[in-house]
Amino acid sequence: MKGRVLITGATSGIGAATARRLAQEGYDLILTGRRADRLADLTTELRSNYKQISIDYAPLDVRDEAQVKSVYENLERNHKMPDILINNAGLAAGLATVDEALTEDWNRMIDTNVKGALYMCKFLIPYLKRQNRGHIVQMSSVVSREVYAGGSVYSATKHALDAIHRSLRLELLPWNIRLTSINPGLVETEFSLVRFHGDAQRAQSVYSDIKPLQAEDVADAVAYCLGLPAHVNIPELHITAACQASATRVRKEDGSLRG
Ligand SMILES: NC(=O)c1ccc[n+]([C@@H]2O[C@H](COP(=O)([O-])OP(=O)(O)OC[C@H]3O[C@@H](n4cnc5c(N)ncnc54)[C@H](OP(=O)(O)O)[C@@H]3O)[C@@H](O)[C@H]2O)c1
């Protein structure tokens, strides 16, 4: 067995693409996310394509500490604890300035991207320590190191995730646990649809005149980091489309620049 991977946010975008990529690589999978119907569909698809691996799913809202604990307890009871965590669930909500933003949007981002990611680590790490084996991948962002107007809280959550990732590298050094932060630029997923509260036209305009990363490009990067020999770790992997130079500055397909 190559390892058992738990993916948060496997119902869409990077998480779903990572599930497909890792199934192809022969990893056992535990798929999580809030939309149970999508988890069930993806599980059915992967089970029919990859009969040699074990695929389970568990509906999970990472903001709910009790639910996170209970998912891990069930997995432990069934001898299905993951040795690899892809901490991918996350979102940006809104693109408003601090004075105009909805505090509800801030709470969703902070509760999901920071506290949810922490819960996922906290209740897995004791098991990884006992096994003296594991790999935690944080799905961060280029904005873990950058800021932009209207992105204060989203950037703050990814800066926080970066701080958590780097602290964990120090805390877990005595154990044989690898830690990787993947920092993508623009990826064409449901991310902008969520950010703009379901406004599909506005979401599409983010990607329509550029050639952004696809979720599969990031999934390839995840597979690369996991597949390296056990003595090798990629602490940080930055990945952007060739047309992107900063969080907001991109080259459009007509050659003009945006941002
Ligand atoms: N797309 C980009 O440009 C980009 C760039 C850099 C970094 N990222 C990061 O990449 C990660 C994946 O985003 P994506 O681009 O693939 O966006 P996406 O298509 O919107 O996927 C986000 C995933 O997160 C899950 N999620 C959101 N809130 C959750 C919660 N409370 N509990 C559990 N799962 C939750 C969603 O599942 P449910 O709704 O079913 O729960 C969904 O599967 C995020 O952390 C994002 O910040 C994205």
The ligand as an SDF file (V2000), in Angstrom:
LIG
                    3D

 48 52  0  0  0  0  0  0  0  0999 V2000
   -8.4930   28.4850   -7.0630 N   0  0  0  0  0  0  0  0  0  0  0  0
   -7.5020   29.2760   -6.7620 C   0  0  0  0  0  0  0  0  0  0  0  0
   -7.2050   30.2420   -7.4890 O   0  0  0  0  0  0  0  0  0  0  0  0
   -6.6690   29.0020   -5.5260 C   0  0  0  0  0  0  0  0  0  0  0  0
   -5.4230   29.6120   -5.4410 C   0  0  0  0  0  0  0  0  0  0  0  0
   -4.6190   29.3890   -4.3330 C   0  0  0  0  0  0  0  0  0  0  0  0
   -5.0860   28.5660   -3.3240 C   0  0  0  0  0  0  0  0  0  0  0  0
   -6.3200   27.9950   -3.4200 N   0  0  0  0  0  0  0  0  0  0  0  0
   -6.7590   27.1560   -2.2990 C   0  0  0  0  0  0  0  0  0  0  0  0
   -7.0250   25.8630   -2.7770 O   0  0  0  0  0  0  0  0  0  0  0  0
   -7.9780   25.2310   -1.9150 C   0  0  0  0  0  0  0  0  0  0  0  0
   -9.0470   24.5680   -2.7690 C   0  0  0  0  0  0  0  0  0  0  0  0
   -9.7520   25.5700   -3.4770 O   0  0  0  0  0  0  0  0  0  0  0  0
  -10.3210   25.3720   -4.9570 P   0  0  0  0  0  0  0  0  0  0  0  0
   -9.6670   26.3630   -5.8080 O   0  0  0  0  0  0  0  0  0  0  0  0
  -10.2790   23.9480   -5.3490 O   0  0  0  0  0  0  0  0  0  0  0  0
  -11.8090   25.8870   -4.7330 O   0  0  0  0  0  0  0  0  0  0  0  0
  -13.2230   25.1310   -4.8050 P   0  0  0  0  0  0  0  0  0  0  0  0
  -13.4070   24.4940   -6.1350 O   0  0  0  0  0  0  0  0  0  0  0  0
  -14.2350   26.1240   -4.3600 O   0  0  0  0  0  0  0  0  0  0  0  0
  -13.0710   23.9870   -3.7040 O   0  0  0  0  0  0  0  0  0  0  0  0
  -13.0720   24.2890   -2.3310 C   0  0  0  0  0  0  0  0  0  0  0  0
  -13.3160   23.0120   -1.5510 C   0  0  0  0  0  0  0  0  0  0  0  0
  -13.2880   23.3500   -0.1430 O   0  0  0  0  0  0  0  0  0  0  0  0
  -14.3940   22.7300    0.4800 C   0  0  0  0  0  0  0  0  0  0  0  0
  -14.8230   23.4500    1.6580 N   0  0  0  0  0  0  0  0  0  0  0  0
  -15.1230   24.7670    1.7680 C   0  0  0  0  0  0  0  0  0  0  0  0
  -15.5550   25.0490    3.0120 N   0  0  0  0  0  0  0  0  0  0  0  0
  -15.5010   23.8670    3.7030 C   0  0  0  0  0  0  0  0  0  0  0  0
  -15.8350   23.5000    5.0250 C   0  0  0  0  0  0  0  0  0  0  0  0
  -16.2760   24.3940    5.9220 N   0  0  0  0  0  0  0  0  0  0  0  0
  -15.6540   22.2150    5.4020 N   0  0  0  0  0  0  0  0  0  0  0  0
  -15.2040   21.3120    4.5040 C   0  0  0  0  0  0  0  0  0  0  0  0
  -14.8990   21.5860    3.2450 N   0  0  0  0  0  0  0  0  0  0  0  0
  -15.0510   22.8610    2.8430 C   0  0  0  0  0  0  0  0  0  0  0  0
  -15.4760   22.6780   -0.5930 C   0  0  0  0  0  0  0  0  0  0  0  0
  -16.3360   21.5850   -0.3390 O   0  0  0  0  0  0  0  0  0  0  0  0
  -17.8380   21.7000    0.2160 P   0  0  0  0  0  0  0  0  0  0  0  0
  -18.3890   23.0130   -0.2570 O   0  0  0  0  0  0  0  0  0  0  0  0
  -18.5190   20.5130   -0.3710 O   0  0  0  0  0  0  0  0  0  0  0  0
  -17.6840   21.5980    1.6880 O   0  0  0  0  0  0  0  0  0  0  0  0
  -14.6680   22.3950   -1.8440 C   0  0  0  0  0  0  0  0  0  0  0  0
  -14.4960   21.0110   -2.0240 O   0  0  0  0  0  0  0  0  0  0  0  0
   -8.4840   26.3170   -0.9660 C   0  0  0  0  0  0  0  0  0  0  0  0
   -7.8480   26.1870    0.2790 O   0  0  0  0  0  0  0  0  0  0  0  0
   -8.0580   27.6090   -1.6520 C   0  0  0  0  0  0  0  0  0  0  0  0
   -7.8370   28.6470   -0.7270 O   0  0  0  0  0  0  0  0  0  0  0  0
   -7.1170   28.1810   -4.5100 C   0  0  0  0  0  0  0  0  0  0  0  0
  1  2  1  0
  2  3  2  0
  2  4  1  0
  4  5  1  0
  4 48  2  0
  5  6  2  0
  6  7  1  0
  7  8  2  0
  8  9  1  0
  8 48  1  0
  9 10  1  0
  9 46  1  0
 10 11  1  0
 11 12  1  0
 11 44  1  0
 12 13  1  0
 13 14  1  0
 14 15  2  0
 14 16  1  0
 14 17  1  0
 17 18  1  0
 18 19  2  0
 18 20  1  0
 18 21  1  0
 21 22  1  0
 22 23  1  0
 23 24  1  0
 23 42  1  0
 24 25  1  0
 25 26  1  0
 25 36  1  0
 26 27  1  0
 26 35  1  0
 27 28  2  0
 28 29  1  0
 29 30  1  0
 29 35  2  0
 30 31  1  0
 30 32  2  0
 32 33  1  0
 33 34  2  0
 34 35  1  0
 36 37  1  0
 36 42  1  0
 37 38  1  0
 38 39  2  0
 38 40  1  0
 38 41  1  0
 42 43  1  0
 44 45  1  0
 44 46  1  0
 46 47  1  0
M  CHG  2   8   1  16  -1
M  END
$$$$
